[in-house]
Amino acid sequence: MDRMDRMDSDPDTAPLRARWHVTASAAGAATDRDPAPYADRLLAAWAEPQRRYHTTAHLADVLARIDLLAPHAADPAAVELAAWFHDAVYRPDRSENEERSAALAERALPELGIDAVRTSEVARLVRLTVTHDPAPGDTNGEVLCDADLAVLAGDPDAYAAYVAAVRAEYGFVPEAAFRTGRAAVLRQLLALPRLFRTPHGSAHWEAPARRNLAAELADLADPTGPEGEPGE
C-alpha cells in the first residue's frame, strides 16, 4: 500500500527535526554530540510502510498535546523524549513494541550524553504506554499518557479516521478476531477509573473519549456495523 493511503500524509519533518534538536539540548545532550543522526533514524522509523496510524503525524500530534500539558509535568524534557521513542519500534504483529522502544531509548540517549537518571525516566515512561495507567502523582506519566490518548476524544470524523487507520495496520487479522481484540481493548480502557489524569485532560477529553469508546464498542457488538481493530 502506498504511503499516501495512510490516515494523513506525513507532516513536513523539518519542524520535527528542529524540535528534536531543541529537546535534546534541553534534556542535557552533550554539546559535542550531533543530534541530527538520531532524528534521522527516529523519523525513518516513524515513517515505516507498515504504519497507518502510528506515523509521524501521530508523533507531531502527541508533541503538540505535550506542549499544552507541559506545565503539569515534573520533567517536560523527559516526557518529550519519551514521546519520540514511545512508538519508535512498531510492528502490529508483535507484542513487545513498547519494551523494544524503551530499550532503544536506553541505548541512544547515553550516546547523546544524556544522564542516566533522565534516560531511566524516559524508558520508564515509554514502558508506561503499555497500560496508560500512571500511578497517582506520576505527573510525567500523566502528561505522556494523556497526550497519547487524546485521539480518543476527537470529533466523530476524527475518531472514525483513527479507527480506520488502526484497523488498516492490522489488515492481516481476520475480521472476527479484530472485533474480539478491539472490544477487549475498549473494555479495558473504559474500566479505568479515569482515562485522563491531567486537569486539562480530565476537563476536556474524558467525556468525549468515553462517548467515542462506548459508541465503538456498541458498533463492534453489531456484526453489520463498522470494522473494529485490536490495538490502541
C-alpha positions as CSV (number, residue, x, y, z in Angstrom):
1,M,0.0,0.0,0.0
2,D,1.3,3.4,-0.9
3,R,2.3,5.8,1.9
4,M,-0.4,8.2,0.6
5,D,-3.0,5.6,1.8
6,R,-2.3,6.4,5.4
7,M,-4.6,8.2,7.8
8,D,-2.9,11.5,7.0
9,S,0.1,12.4,4.9
10,D,3.2,12.7,7.0
11,P,3.8,16.3,8.2
12,D,6.8,18.2,7.0
13,T,9.7,16.7,9.0
14,A,11.6,20.0,9.2
15,P,9.7,21.3,12.3
16,L,10.1,17.9,13.9
17,R,13.8,17.8,13.2
18,A,14.2,21.3,14.7
19,R,12.2,20.3,17.7
20,W,14.3,17.2,18.3
21,H,17.4,19.4,18.5
22,V,15.8,21.7,21.0
23,T,14.5,18.8,23.1
24,A,17.9,17.0,23.1
25,S,19.6,20.2,24.2
26,A,17.1,20.9,27.0
27,A,17.4,17.3,28.1
28,G,21.2,17.7,28.6
29,A,22.7,16.3,25.4
30,A,26.4,16.8,25.2
31,T,27.4,19.8,23.1
32,D,30.0,17.8,21.2
33,R,27.4,15.2,20.1
34,D,25.4,15.8,16.9
35,P,21.7,15.0,17.5
36,A,20.8,15.1,13.8
37,P,21.6,11.4,13.0
38,Y,19.3,10.4,15.9
39,A,16.5,12.5,14.4
40,D,17.1,10.9,11.1
41,R,16.8,7.4,12.5
42,L,13.7,8.1,14.6
43,L,11.9,9.8,11.8
44,A,12.7,7.0,9.4
45,A,11.3,4.6,11.9
46,W,8.1,6.6,12.3
47,A,7.7,6.6,8.5
48,E,7.9,2.8,8.0
49,P,5.5,1.5,5.5
50,Q,3.5,-0.8,7.8
51,R,2.2,2.2,9.8
52,R,-1.1,3.8,9.1
53,Y,-1.9,5.5,12.5
54,H,1.4,5.3,14.3
55,T,3.1,7.7,11.9
56,T,5.0,11.0,12.1
57,A,1.6,12.6,12.1
58,H,0.8,10.9,15.4
59,L,4.2,11.9,16.8
60,A,3.5,15.5,15.9
61,D,0.1,15.3,17.5
62,V,1.4,13.9,20.7
63,L,4.2,16.5,20.9
64,A,1.6,19.3,20.3
65,R,-0.5,17.9,23.2
66,I,2.5,17.8,25.4
67,D,3.0,21.5,24.8
68,L,-0.5,22.0,26.1
69,L,0.0,19.8,29.1
70,A,3.7,20.5,29.9
71,P,3.1,22.8,33.0
72,H,1.8,19.7,34.7
73,A,4.9,17.6,34.2
74,A,7.8,17.4,36.6
75,D,10.3,16.9,33.8
76,P,8.9,18.1,30.4
77,A,12.1,17.3,28.6
78,A,11.9,13.6,29.7
79,V,8.2,13.5,28.6
80,E,9.1,14.9,25.2
81,L,11.9,12.4,24.7
82,A,9.5,9.6,25.7
83,A,7.1,10.8,23.1
84,W,9.8,10.5,20.4
85,F,10.6,6.9,21.5
86,H,7.2,5.6,22.6
87,D,6.3,4.0,19.2
88,A,9.7,4.2,17.6
89,V,9.6,0.4,17.3
90,Y,6.2,-0.6,16.0
91,R,5.2,-3.9,14.4
92,P,1.5,-4.6,14.6
93,D,2.1,-8.3,14.6
94,R,4.4,-8.1,17.7
95,S,3.6,-7.6,21.4
96,E,6.9,-6.3,22.6
97,N,6.9,-2.9,20.8
98,E,7.0,-0.8,23.9
99,E,9.8,-2.8,25.5
100,R,11.9,-2.6,22.4
101,S,11.2,1.1,22.1
102,A,12.3,1.7,25.7
103,A,15.4,-0.4,25.1
104,L,16.2,1.8,22.0
105,A,16.0,4.9,24.2
106,E,18.3,3.3,26.8
107,R,20.9,2.8,24.1
108,A,20.5,6.1,22.2
109,L,20.2,8.6,25.0
110,P,23.5,7.8,26.7
111,E,25.2,8.1,23.3
112,L,23.9,11.6,23.2
113,G,25.3,12.4,26.6
114,I,22.0,12.4,28.4
115,D,22.4,11.4,32.0
116,A,21.4,8.0,33.5
117,V,18.6,9.4,35.6
118,R,16.8,11.1,32.8
119,T,17.4,8.1,30.4
120,S,15.9,5.8,33.0
121,E,12.9,8.1,33.3
122,V,12.4,8.2,29.6
123,A,12.5,4.4,29.3
124,R,10.0,4.1,32.2
125,L,7.6,6.4,30.5
126,V,7.8,4.5,27.3
127,R,7.0,1.3,29.1
128,L,4.1,3.0,30.8
129,T,2.3,3.3,27.4
130,V,1.6,-0.4,27.6
131,T,-1.2,0.3,30.2
132,H,-1.7,4.1,30.0
133,D,-2.3,3.8,33.8
134,P,0.2,6.1,35.7
135,A,0.3,5.9,39.4
136,P,-1.1,8.8,41.5
137,G,1.3,11.7,41.5
138,D,3.3,10.5,38.4
139,T,2.9,13.8,36.6
140,N,5.3,12.9,33.8
141,G,3.3,9.7,33.2
142,E,0.1,11.6,33.3
143,V,1.2,14.1,30.7
144,L,2.6,11.4,28.3
145,C,-0.4,9.1,28.6
146,D,-3.0,11.9,28.3
147,A,-1.2,13.3,25.2
148,D,-1.1,9.8,23.6
149,L,-4.8,9.0,24.4
150,A,-6.2,12.4,23.4
151,V,-7.0,11.0,20.0
152,L,-9.9,9.1,21.7
153,A,-11.6,12.5,22.4
154,G,-11.7,13.6,18.8
155,D,-14.9,14.7,17.0
156,P,-16.8,11.9,15.2
157,D,-15.0,12.3,11.9
158,A,-11.6,12.4,13.5
159,Y,-12.3,9.4,15.7
160,A,-13.6,7.4,12.7
161,A,-10.4,8.2,10.8
162,Y,-8.4,7.0,13.8
163,V,-10.4,3.8,14.0
164,A,-9.9,3.2,10.3
165,A,-6.2,3.9,10.4
166,V,-5.5,1.4,13.3
167,R,-7.7,-1.1,11.5
168,A,-5.6,-0.8,8.4
169,E,-2.4,-1.5,10.5
170,Y,-4.0,-4.9,11.4
171,G,-5.1,-5.8,7.9
172,F,-3.6,-9.2,8.3
173,V,-6.0,-10.1,11.1
174,P,-9.4,-11.7,10.3
175,E,-12.5,-9.6,10.9
176,A,-13.8,-11.8,13.8
177,A,-10.5,-11.6,15.6
178,F,-10.4,-7.8,15.0
179,R,-13.7,-7.4,16.7
180,T,-12.9,-9.6,19.6
181,G,-9.5,-8.0,20.2
182,R,-10.6,-4.4,19.8
183,A,-13.6,-4.9,22.1
184,A,-11.2,-6.2,24.8
185,V,-9.1,-3.1,24.4
186,L,-12.1,-0.8,24.6
187,R,-13.4,-2.5,27.7
188,Q,-10.0,-2.2,29.4
189,L,-9.9,1.5,28.7
190,L,-13.5,2.1,29.8
191,A,-12.8,0.2,33.0
192,L,-10.1,2.7,34.1
193,P,-11.4,5.0,36.8
194,R,-10.1,7.9,34.7
195,L,-8.8,7.9,31.2
196,F,-7.1,11.3,31.6
197,R,-5.2,12.3,34.7
198,T,-4.1,15.9,34.0
199,P,-6.5,18.7,34.9
200,H,-6.9,19.7,31.2
201,G,-7.4,16.1,30.1
202,S,-10.0,15.4,32.7
203,A,-11.9,18.6,32.0
204,H,-11.8,18.5,28.2
205,W,-11.2,14.9,27.0
206,E,-12.7,12.5,29.4
207,A,-16.3,12.8,28.5
208,P,-16.0,12.8,24.7
209,A,-13.5,9.9,24.8
210,R,-15.8,7.8,26.8
211,R,-18.7,8.5,24.4
212,N,-16.5,7.5,21.5
213,L,-15.3,4.3,23.1
214,A,-18.8,3.3,24.2
215,A,-20.2,4.0,20.7
216,E,-17.4,2.0,19.1
217,L,-18.0,-0.9,21.5
218,A,-21.7,-0.9,20.6
219,D,-20.8,-1.0,16.9
220,L,-18.5,-3.9,17.5
221,A,-21.3,-5.9,19.0
222,D,-23.3,-5.5,15.8
223,P,-21.8,-7.8,13.1
224,T,-23.2,-5.4,10.4
225,G,-21.5,-2.3,12.0
226,P,-18.1,-0.7,11.3
227,E,-15.0,-2.8,11.5
228,G,-13.0,-2.9,14.7
229,E,-9.3,-3.4,15.4
230,P,-7.2,-4.9,18.2
231,G,-4.9,-2.2,19.3
232,E,-4.8,1.4,20.7
